[in-house]
Amino acid sequence: MTSMQTSRARRRSLGVAVTAAGLLATLLAAGPASATPDPGDLVRGASQNAATAAGAGRELAPGEIPGQDEIVHSGNIKPLANIPSTDPNGINSDLAFQGKYAYAGSYSGFTIYDIGNPKAPEKITEVLCPGGQNDISVDGDLLFLSTDSSRSDDSCNSVSQPATEKSSWEGIRIFDIKDKKNPKYVKSVETACGSHTHTLVPGGRDVYLYVSSYSPNDAFPDCKPPHDGISVVKVPKKNPTRAAVVAFPVLFPDGGNPGGPTNPGVSKTTGCHDITVLPSKNLAAGACMGDGLLFDISKPEAPRVIDRVQDNVNFSFWHSATFNERADKVVFTDELGGGGGATCNEATGPTRGADGIYEITGRADQRKLVFKSYFKIPRLQADTENCVAHNGSLIPVGGGRDIMVQAWYQGGISVWEFTDSTKPKEIGYFERGPLTTDRLGLGGSWSAYYYNGHIYSNDIVKGLDVLRLDDWRTDSAKWVRLDRLNVQSQPEYR
């Protein structure tokens, strides 16, 4: 979710390579061995007691950094519940929702929660199936996991194996979740360079997965350069065992952003990190390392690029994207430091490791992405806290307002408004103080999403948080009810 070279000679996001100390060689370090420490070396020793759960908290004074593990939040946000992680060495990742259930990925597998009562969520089951970073989505009785770490085989009993070995596997795993207490693994699909993230494109008889992966290497039999596109996986809903790669559309015929030394500090584009689709408009926005894309998905097996932008001054790694409700803006995130660096401080400043707000002008194939401003949380973080823009979702407020909630790792959770594209502002927050005070730690909110009246966050080490937002600017969203939310498959809110 990336920057910096690590084990597999790939650039990973915090699901992966982390600057500062090269954090994520993880339980998944595939490829030639490297001298990067396990993320646990930097995280553990930090308290994970339940006293940091819901209920406590106060507002921050200007410029204040809270104490270790201390909960602070704005007056319009109330913590309701926390379910602590049961794996002390695990790394929690993304979230998806369907009905009264939340599905939480982790590097160990995935967990299903019953969130029918947001004040008292319950863990239904935990499935062990190691793989980085286990990006997750759901559709009906099917659950999809991304594996972007070279494994000995496609089973849930696999172990790390160098990507230099032809027999190694990585890609998409598919589960049947009709029985929430007993999910069944039904199919795998191997994809070129693995699956760092995937985006579900809903359909009638079939669903498609846009698989994002990157950092090829001539030494990797299944991940050789050039790797200038995405894998498209077609999944028949009634027979998911027939799922298969059906296309590999090239998005960068010119090779994409060359990165350094041409553009110092910018990632070379060798694929995409994440894609958000807006099916109601046949649009998608791609965050592709050194490039941001707008493309047409009216033919899901053949997405077509409409416009492409770069920011070779302030963006390091284009990480994710979010459309506003009217589909005339896109927020792109920059994951400076790969998610493992302390970049929410005065030294880094307000325009790096931030969000970039772009307006969409023109029509049809003449549409263009036009930069307007940056947004970064105004709360300074300690130099021991990994912090950078990460996963968030729109809050469906309607009325012409643009408001979203977003995770910032140890920077916590931010609710911010970009109705005026040139003057974004934070209107609410929740965060915990540093995990560690003597060394750089790895933790905080990986994903923070709004679903059916509440904010849900998957904290890397603290587990599932549930928050309530009470603000006149967002109250209308409480009336919006969805039967499913895969955030990168952005719904048209009504």
ZIGIUR-V239272 format. One record per residue. N is the residue number from 1. BURIAL is # if it has 16 or more other ideal C-beta (glycine too) atoms within 10 Angstrom, else .. D_FIRST is the distance of its C-alpha to the first C-alpha in Angstrom with 2 decimals. Layout:
N,BURIAL,D_FIRST / N,BURIAL,D_FIRST
//
This chain:
1,#,0.00 / 2,#,5.84 / 3,#,9.37 / 4,#,12.41 / 5,#,14.21 / 6,#,14.31 / 7,#,16.18 / 8,#,15.84 / 9,#,16.34 / 10,#,13.01 / 11,#,10.42 / 12,#,7.25 / 13,#,4.16 / 14,#,4.92 / 15,#,5.34 / 16,#,7.45 / 17,#,9.34 / 18,#,10.22 / 19,#,12.97 / 20,#,15.91 / 21,#,16.91 / 22,#,14.60 / 23,#,13.34 / 24,#,11.63 / 25,#,14.39 / 26,#,14.32 / 27,#,16.42 / 28,#,14.96 / 29,#,15.86 / 30,#,17.10 / 31,#,19.19 / 32,.,21.64 / 33,.,21.77 / 34,.,20.53 / 35,.,21.52 / 36,#,18.23 / 37,.,18.74 / 38,#,17.28 / 39,#,14.99 / 40,#,17.88 / 41,.,20.11 / 42,#,18.58 / 43,#,18.07 / 44,#,21.19 / 45,.,24.34 / 46,#,22.70 / 47,.,24.54 / 48,#,23.20 / 49,.,26.45 / 50,.,26.83 / 51,.,28.52 / 52,#,25.22 / 53,#,24.89 / 54,#,26.25 / 55,.,29.27 / 56,.,29.46 / 57,#,28.31 / 58,.,29.70 / 59,.,28.93 / 60,#,28.04 / 61,.,30.66 / 62,.,29.72 / 63,.,28.03 / 64,.,27.97 / 65,#,25.37 / 66,#,25.83 / 67,.,27.05 / 68,#,25.14 / 69,#,23.62 / 70,#,25.68 / 71,#,24.62 / 72,#,25.14 / 73,#,24.77 / 74,#,26.47 / 75,.,29.62 / 76,#,28.26 / 77,#,25.64 / 78,#,26.90 / 79,#,25.07 / 80,#,26.54 / 81,#,25.16 / 82,#,22.89 / 83,#,22.66 / 84,.,21.86 / 85,#,19.83 / 86,.,22.35 / 87,#,20.52 / 88,.,20.94 / 89,.,18.78 / 90,#,15.99 / 91,#,12.36 / 92,#,11.73 / 93,#,8.68 / 94,#,9.13 / 95,#,12.63 / 96,#,15.19 / 97,#,18.85 / 98,#,22.23 / 99,.,25.61 / 100,.,25.91 / 101,#,23.08 / 102,#,19.49 / 103,#,17.35 / 104,#,14.78 / 105,#,12.59 / 106,#,12.44 / 107,#,12.54 / 108,#,16.25 / 109,#,16.45 / 110,#,16.69 / 111,#,19.00 / 112,#,21.11 / 113,#,22.45 / 114,.,25.49 / 115,#,24.91 / 116,.,28.28 / 117,.,29.30 / 118,#,26.40 / 119,.,28.48 / 120,.,28.70 / 121,#,25.85 / 122,.,26.65 / 123,.,24.78 / 124,.,26.15 / 125,.,24.78 / 126,.,22.23 / 127,#,21.56 / 128,.,20.88 / 129,#,19.12 / 130,#,16.98 / 131,#,14.09 / 132,#,10.51 / 133,#,8.43 / 134,#,10.84 / 135,#,9.05 / 136,#,12.33 / 137,#,14.91 / 138,#,18.68 / 139,#,21.78 / 140,.,25.23 / 141,#,25.75 / 142,#,22.78 / 143,#,19.39 / 144,#,16.74 / 145,#,14.21 / 146,#,11.90 / 147,#,12.76 / 148,#,11.19 / 149,#,13.59 / 150,#,17.18 / 151,#,19.54 / 152,#,23.34 / 153,.,23.58 / 154,#,22.02 / 155,.,23.48 / 156,#,22.11 / 157,.,24.35 / 158,#,22.77 / 159,.,22.00 / 160,#,20.03 / 161,#,21.86 / 162,#,21.56 / 163,#,20.17 / 164,#,23.48 / 165,.,25.32 / 166,.,25.97 / 167,.,26.14 / 168,#,22.51 / 169,#,20.44 / 170,#,16.91 / 171,#,15.98 / 172,#,16.48 / 173,#,18.46 / 174,#,20.56 / 175,#,22.34 / 176,#,25.34 / 177,#,24.97 / 178,.,28.40 / 179,.,29.45 / 180,.,26.86 / 181,.,28.41 / 182,.,28.40 / 183,#,25.60 / 184,.,26.53 / 185,#,24.52 / 186,#,26.04 / 187,#,24.35 / 188,#,21.83 / 189,#,21.02 / 190,#,20.12 / 191,#,18.11 / 192,#,18.12 / 193,#,15.49 / 194,#,14.12 / 195,#,11.59 / 196,#,7.91 / 197,#,7.90 / 198,#,11.28 / 199,#,13.18 / 200,#,16.59 / 201,#,19.47 / 202,#,22.35 / 203,.,25.86 / 204,.,29.31 / 205,.,30.07 / 206,#,26.77 / 207,#,23.10 / 208,#,20.80 / 209,#,17.25 / 210,#,15.47 / 211,#,13.47 / 212,#,10.89 / 213,#,10.99 / 214,#,12.03 / 215,#,13.97 / 216,#,17.31 / 217,#,20.15 / 218,.,23.86 / 219,.,24.11 / 220,#,21.88 / 221,.,24.21 / 222,#,21.62 / 223,#,19.29 / 224,.,21.72 / 225,.,21.51 / 226,.,21.72 / 227,#,18.53 / 228,#,18.71 / 229,#,17.78 / 230,#,16.22 / 231,#,17.81 / 232,#,19.56 / 233,#,20.47 / 234,#,23.48 / 235,#,24.13 / 236,.,27.67 / 237,.,27.54 / 238,.,30.90 / 239,.,30.31 / 240,#,26.66 / 241,.,28.03 / 242,.,28.59 / 243,#,24.94 / 244,.,24.41 / 245,#,22.76 / 246,.,25.04 / 247,#,23.71 / 248,.,21.58 / 249,#,21.95 / 250,.,21.77 / 251,#,19.99 / 252,#,20.79 / 253,.,24.41 / 254,.,24.78 / 255,.,21.81 / 256,#,19.61 / 257,#,19.01 / 258,.,20.71 / 259,#,18.82 / 260,.,21.02 / 261,.,23.91 / 262,.,24.53 / 263,#,21.76 / 264,.,21.25 / 265,.,17.93 / 266,#,16.17 / 267,#,14.01 / 268,#,16.19 / 269,#,15.20 / 270,#,15.31 / 271,#,13.60 / 272,#,10.97 / 273,#,7.22 / 274,#,7.92 / 275,#,11.43 / 276,#,13.30 / 277,#,16.90 / 278,#,19.93 / 279,#,22.49 / 280,.,25.36 / 281,#,25.28 / 282,.,24.27 / 283,#,21.51 / 284,#,17.89 / 285,#,15.57 / 286,#,13.23 / 287,#,10.55 / 288,#,11.45 / 289,#,10.81 / 290,#,14.26 / 291,#,15.32 / 292,#,15.18 / 293,#,17.10 / 294,#,19.38 / 295,#,20.87 / 296,#,23.47 / 297,#,22.87 / 298,.,26.49 / 299,.,26.72 / 300,#,23.61 / 301,.,24.28 / 302,.,24.65 / 303,#,22.23 / 304,.,23.76 / 305,#,22.38 / 306,#,24.30 / 307,#,22.93 / 308,#,20.58 / 309,#,19.91 / 310,.,18.83 / 311,#,18.78 / 312,#,19.86 / 313,.,20.97 / 314,#,18.24 / 315,#,14.91 / 316,#,13.24 / 317,#,10.01 / 318,#,9.85 / 319,#,6.45 / 320,#,7.92 / 321,#,11.59 / 322,#,14.26 / 323,#,17.96 / 324,#,20.77 / 325,#,23.51 / 326,.,25.86 / 327,.,23.36 / 328,.,24.60 / 329,#,21.54 / 330,#,17.84 / 331,#,15.45 / 332,#,12.72 / 333,#,10.20 / 334,#,10.13 / 335,#,7.65 / 336,#,10.80 / 337,#,11.04 / 338,#,7.60 / 339,#,7.48 / 340,#,10.70 / 341,#,13.24 / 342,#,15.81 / 343,#,15.59 / 344,#,17.09 / 345,#,20.55 / 346,.,23.58 / 347,.,23.08 / 348,#,19.86 / 349,.,21.35 / 350,.,20.48 / 351,#,19.18 / 352,#,16.46 / 353,#,12.96 / 354,#,14.14 / 355,#,14.18 / 356,#,16.43 / 357,#,18.88 / 358,#,20.47 / 359,.,23.52 / 360,#,24.47 / 361,.,28.08 / 362,.,30.57 / 363,.,30.97 / 364,.,30.21 / 365,.,29.44 / 366,.,30.30 / 367,#,27.33 / 368,.,25.57 / 369,#,22.57 / 370,.,24.21 / 371,.,22.51 / 372,.,23.89 / 373,#,22.23 / 374,#,19.40 / 375,#,18.48 / 376,#,17.38 / 377,#,18.39 / 378,.,21.96 / 379,#,21.87 / 380,#,21.78 / 381,#,19.99 / 382,#,21.44 / 383,#,20.76 / 384,#,19.80 / 385,#,16.87 / 386,#,13.26 / 387,#,12.57 / 388,#,10.74 / 389,#,9.95 / 390,#,7.22 / 391,#,7.91 / 392,#,11.64 / 393,#,14.59 / 394,#,18.00 / 395,#,20.97 / 396,#,23.78 / 397,#,26.52 / 398,.,28.44 / 399,.,31.29 / 400,.,29.58 / 401,#,27.22 / 402,#,23.50 / 403,#,21.68 / 404,#,18.19 / 405,#,16.57 / 406,#,13.23 / 407,#,11.35 / 408,#,11.46 / 409,#,10.92 / 410,#,14.52 / 411,#,15.47 / 412,#,15.75 / 413,#,15.99 / 414,#,17.46 / 415,#,19.64 / 416,#,20.49 / 417,#,22.74 / 418,#,22.70 / 419,#,25.93 / 420,.,27.24 / 421,#,24.64 / 422,.,26.13 / 423,.,26.27 / 424,#,23.20 / 425,.,23.75 / 426,#,22.40 / 427,#,24.64 / 428,#,23.33 / 429,#,21.15 / 430,#,20.67 / 431,#,19.57 / 432,#,20.68 / 433,#,22.13 / 434,#,20.75 / 435,#,20.25 / 436,#,22.18 / 437,#,24.63 / 438,.,25.58 / 439,.,22.39 / 440,#,18.71 / 441,#,17.07 / 442,#,13.65 / 443,#,13.34 / 444,#,13.30 / 445,#,11.87 / 446,#,8.36 / 447,#,9.70 / 448,#,13.12 / 449,#,15.05 / 450,#,18.75 / 451,#,20.70 / 452,#,24.49 / 453,.,25.45 / 454,#,23.03 / 455,#,19.64 / 456,#,17.63 / 457,#,14.94 / 458,#,13.30 / 459,#,13.66 / 460,#,12.24 / 461,#,15.90 / 462,#,18.13 / 463,#,17.51 / 464,#,18.04 / 465,#,19.38 / 466,#,21.50 / 467,#,22.65 / 468,#,25.36 / 469,#,25.45 / 470,.,29.01 / 471,#,29.40 / 472,.,31.82 / 473,#,29.22 / 474,#,27.10 / 475,.,29.88 / 476,.,30.34 / 477,#,26.94 / 478,#,28.47 / 479,.,30.65 / 480,#,27.92 / 481,.,27.43 / 482,.,25.12 / 483,.,25.62 / 484,#,22.00 / 485,#,18.62 / 486,#,15.58 / 487,#,13.86 / 488,#,12.63 / 489,#,16.32 / 490,#,17.71 / 491,#,21.30 / 492,.,24.31 / 493,.,25.45 / 494,.,29.20
//
